[in-house]
Structures are given as C-alpha cells and as structure tokens.
Amino acid sequence: MMKRFSFIWIAMFVLLSTSGVSSAQQPPSDDPAEKIKAIQIQYLTKKLDLTTEEAQKFLPVYNNYTSEVEQLIAERRQKRELERLSTDNADDAARKNMDKELKYEKRLLDIRSRYSTEFQRVLPGRKAGMVFKSEREFRNIMINHLNSQRMNRMGQGGGLRRRP
C-alpha cells in the first residue's frame, strides 16, 4: 500500500512537470504537492460541476478532509520507519503489523464517513456522492499518466544504446 501511495505522488509530480497546467486562481507554487492539490481541486470542481457558491462551501471542508488524511498517512509512514528499526521476532511483528494496518484502515474509514456527512451538508446529494469517486478517478488518471510517461521513456532510450 505504501508503495502505491509513493507511486501516486510520483505520478502526480510527473504529470505536473510535463503538463504545464497551472491554476488561474492561485499563483504558481514551486512545491509539487501544492501544484498537485491545485490540479486536483480544479479537477474536482469541474467533475462535480460546482457553482461558485458550492465551491466556496465545499473547498474548505475538502481541504480539512485532505489535511486529516495526509496527517494519518504521515503518522503511518513514521510508524513504519520506527518498525523497521524494531528487533521483534517475525511472527510477532507480522501480527502487530496486521493489527496496525486494520487500525489505520478503520481510522481512514472513520475520516471518510465523517466527511461524507460534511460533504452532504454543503453540497447537493448527487454531487456529495461523487466526491470520493472523483478522487479515485483523479488518482487513476495520474497513475495512467505516469505509466504512459514511463513507457515513452523506455521506448525512447530507456536502456543502453549501442552505437554502430
């Protein structure tokens, strides 16, 4: 799961560096994560077909949601780094990891459930119901873009070439 998350961030970085997309509403940032967030917000705004009023209500709630999810992911990453240094035996470590993974998934589900209610409070039901699906679509677009970029690089000199 961690590899997939890292892969998503790499994909988003590649997309940003190759797409030239920038937000007209916000000044361009040098931080790749901020650029990705801006592109994701643009995508969600368009995909959910938000009015100006809906966007004004939705975006602060969505930003709080993403902050909580990012915090949870950061905690998970820190705990995994500490676990790598642990000298527990393999069976105990595997059991602990399974329990920790389940606790992480539950906390993520709790966050999503709470914000699902919040999204329904600030958006019409149809649009609120599309938030998580649209997020997944955005991630898939980013992953597909990275895969195509990688395939293009491999086809255009990804390996060593011999000169005649």
Long-range contacts (C-beta under 8 A, 24 or more apart in sequence): 1-101, 2-76, 2-77, 2-80, 5-73, 7-143, 7-146, 8-139, 8-142, 8-143, 9-33, 9-36, 10-146, 11-142, 11-143, 11-145, 11-146, 11-147, 12-36, 12-39, 12-142, 14-145, 14-146, 14-149, 15-39, 15-141, 15-142, 15-145, 15-146, 18-145, 18-149, 37-66, 40-135, 40-138, 43-134, 43-138, 43-141, 44-131, 44-134, 44-135, 44-138, 47-130, 47-134, 47-137, 47-138, 48-123, 48-127, 48-130, 48-131, 48-134, 49-127, 50-123, 50-127, 54-122, 54-123, 54-124, 54-127, 57-122, 57-123, 58-119, 58-122, 58-123, 61-115, 61-118, 61-119, 61-121, 61-122, 62-119, 62-131, 64-115, 65-111, 65-115, 65-118, 68-111, 68-115, 69-108, 69-111, 72-104, 72-107, 72-108, 72-111, 76-104
